[in-house]
Amino acid sequence: MIRNRIIILLMLLYANTLVLAQSQNDDYTIENTWGINKNTRSALIGGFVFKHGVRNSSGSFTTYGLELIDVRHPAELKSITGTGSSYIIGKRNHLFAIRGQYGRDFVLFNKAPQQGVQINLVLAAGPSIGLESPYYVQVDSNNQNSVIGRGFIFQGLFESKIVLGANLKTSLNFEFGTLKSSVSGFEAGFLLDAYSRKIDMMVNAENYAVWPTAFVVLFYGSRK
């Protein structure tokens, strides 16, 4: 008799937990986040990302993302000039990646109301547009063989060649925050960019068409 009461009590507690988790999940249906990307193919800041998510009836999210990323070649090496400026030895072109992504966020662990951490599994894929942009350097007007620094930021961007490709990513998303109307956290995982041809980035190094990266994104956003 006591055992049956304990079993019934445990079942009631479990059902109550499910109701609380479901009610928390139903607090919002749309989520928009903006973030800063750092990856193994980038400088200190790799680029910027945006993601729009819509809740499904199953509790997962359908997501639409956009990434603007500056991709660096692993063989890049800075040289400091006599003026104190720097440039990349043997660099021929930049690679700016514009990635569209369609995916799903699956909730693995819900956080307690207004506290804790929510963990999502992220799967996404989509088209990539690679902008192969000329890399310019500044030379001494009296000695054309003497480099005195790199060109201006985004110089050559409008001379870019477009290279089409696709991307695929998988990651874990860790969401924090105490307000139901906002969200912050970080996402960490792996992404694969594959282009229709090798990107001509370096003169004296192997160039690639496929770019695997590990990444971290710090993000902030809103819910409603």
C-alpha positions in Angstrom: 0.0 0.0 0.0 2.8 2.4 0.9 4.7 1.4 -2.2 1.6 2.2 -4.4 1.3 5.6 -2.7 5.0 6.4 -3.3 4.6 5.4 -7.0 1.6 7.6 -7.4 3.3 10.5 -5.7 6.4 10.1 -8.0 4.1 10.0 -11.1 2.4 13.2 -10.0 5.7 14.9 -9.4 7.0 13.8 -12.8 3.8 15.0 -14.5 4.0 18.4 -12.7 7.6 18.7 -13.9 6.6 18.1 -17.5 3.8 20.7 -17.2 6.2 23.3 -15.7 8.8 22.6 -18.5 6.1 22.8 -21.2 4.7 26.0 -19.8 8.1 27.6 -19.7 8.7 26.5 -23.4 5.4 28.0 -24.4 6.4 31.4 -23.0 7.8 32.4 -26.4 7.5 31.3 -30.0 9.9 33.6 -31.8 13.6 34.2 -31.1 16.0 36.6 -32.8 19.7 36.6 -31.9 22.8 38.5 -33.0 26.3 37.4 -32.3 30.1 37.8 -32.8 32.0 34.9 -34.3 35.5 33.7 -33.4 36.8 30.7 -35.3 40.0 28.8 -36.1 40.2 30.5 -39.6 39.8 34.0 -38.3 41.5 36.9 -36.6 40.3 38.1 -33.1 36.8 38.7 -34.5 35.8 36.4 -37.3 32.6 38.1 -38.2 28.9 38.6 -37.3 25.9 36.3 -37.3 22.1 36.6 -37.1 19.6 33.9 -36.5 15.8 33.9 -36.5 14.0 31.0 -34.9 10.3 29.9 -34.9 9.0 27.3 -32.5 7.5 24.1 -33.9 4.6 22.1 -32.4 7.2 19.5 -31.3 9.0 22.1 -29.2 12.1 22.4 -31.5 12.9 25.6 -33.5 13.1 26.0 -37.2 15.9 28.5 -37.8 17.1 30.9 -40.5 20.6 32.3 -40.2 23.0 34.6 -41.9 26.7 34.8 -41.3 29.3 37.4 -42.6 32.7 36.0 -41.9 36.3 37.0 -42.8 38.2 33.8 -43.5 42.0 33.6 -43.1 44.4 31.2 -44.6 46.4 29.0 -42.1 49.7 30.0 -43.8 49.2 33.7 -43.3 52.2 35.4 -41.7 52.5 39.1 -40.8 55.5 41.1 -41.6 56.2 44.4 -39.8 57.5 47.2 -42.0 59.9 50.0 -41.1 56.9 52.4 -40.6 55.4 50.1 -38.0 52.6 48.9 -40.3 52.0 45.2 -41.1 51.0 43.2 -44.1 50.6 39.5 -45.0 53.5 38.0 -46.9 52.4 36.3 -50.2 48.7 37.0 -49.7 46.9 37.4 -53.0 43.2 37.6 -52.1 40.8 37.9 -49.1 38.0 35.5 -48.6 34.8 36.9 -47.2 32.1 34.3 -46.7 28.4 35.1 -46.8 26.5 32.1 -45.5 22.8 31.4 -45.5 21.6 28.7 -43.2 18.4 26.7 -42.6 18.3 24.4 -39.7 16.8 23.1 -36.4 17.5 23.8 -32.8 16.6 20.8 -30.5 16.2 21.5 -26.8 18.3 18.9 -24.9 18.0 20.5 -21.4 15.5 23.1 -20.3 16.5 25.6 -17.7 14.4 26.3 -14.6 12.1 29.3 -14.8 14.2 32.5 -15.0 17.4 30.8 -14.0 19.9 28.1 -15.1 21.2 27.1 -18.5 19.3 25.8 -21.5 21.3 23.5 -23.9 20.2 23.1 -27.5 21.6 20.9 -30.3 22.0 23.0 -33.5 22.0 21.5 -37.0 22.0 23.8 -40.0 23.1 23.9 -43.7 22.7 26.2 -46.6 24.4 28.1 -49.5 27.7 30.0 -49.2 28.8 32.9 -51.3 32.6 33.4 -51.3 33.9 36.9 -52.2 37.5 36.5 -53.5 38.7 40.0 -53.0 42.1 41.4 -54.1 44.6 42.0 -51.2 46.3 45.3 -51.7 49.5 46.6 -50.1 51.0 50.1 -50.0 54.5 50.5 -51.6 57.1 53.2 -51.3 56.6 55.8 -54.0 60.4 55.9 -54.5 60.9 52.2 -54.5 58.1 50.0 -55.9 59.7 46.9 -54.4 59.4 48.2 -50.9 56.2 47.5 -49.1 55.2 50.0 -46.4 51.9 48.5 -45.3 48.7 46.9 -46.2 45.9 48.6 -48.2 42.9 50.3 -46.9 40.1 48.2 -45.2 37.7 46.7 -47.8 39.9 48.0 -50.6 39.3 45.8 -53.6 35.9 44.6 -52.3 34.1 45.8 -55.4 36.6 43.9 -57.5 35.7 40.6 -55.9 35.1 37.4 -57.8 32.0 35.4 -56.6 32.6 31.7 -55.8 29.5 29.7 -55.0 29.5 26.9 -52.4 27.6 25.4 -49.5 28.0 25.1 -45.7 27.1 22.6 -43.0 27.3 23.1 -39.2 26.6 21.3 -36.0 27.0 22.8 -32.5 25.7 23.1 -29.0 24.0 26.3 -27.9 24.1 27.4 -24.2 21.5 29.9 -23.3 21.6 32.0 -20.2 19.5 34.9 -18.9 16.9 35.7 -16.2 14.4 37.6 -18.4 11.8 35.8 -20.5 12.0 38.5 -23.2 15.7 38.3 -23.8 18.4 35.7 -24.2 22.2 35.6 -24.1 24.8 32.9 -24.2 27.3 31.2 -26.5 27.4 28.6 -29.2 30.3 26.2 -29.9 30.7 23.7 -32.7 32.1 22.9 -36.1 31.3 24.2 -39.6 32.3 23.0 -43.1 32.5 25.4 -46.0 32.9 23.9 -49.5 33.3 26.0 -52.7 33.0 25.1 -56.3 36.8 25.8 -56.8 39.9 26.5 -54.8 40.1 30.0 -53.3 43.2 31.7 -54.7 44.4 33.3 -51.4 48.2 32.7 -51.1 51.0 32.7 -53.6 53.4 30.2 -52.0 51.0 27.9 -50.1 48.4 25.3 -50.9 44.9 26.9 -51.5 41.7 25.1 -50.6 38.1 24.7 -51.8 37.0 23.1 -48.5 37.4 24.9 -45.2 36.6 23.1 -42.0 36.5 25.3 -38.8 35.7 25.1 -35.1 33.9 28.2 -33.8 32.5 30.0 -30.9 29.7 32.6 -31.1 28.8 35.0 -28.3 25.2 36.1 -28.8 22.4 38.2 -27.4 18.8 38.4 -28.5 15.1 38.9 -27.9 12.1 36.6 -27.5 8.4 37.0 -27.9 
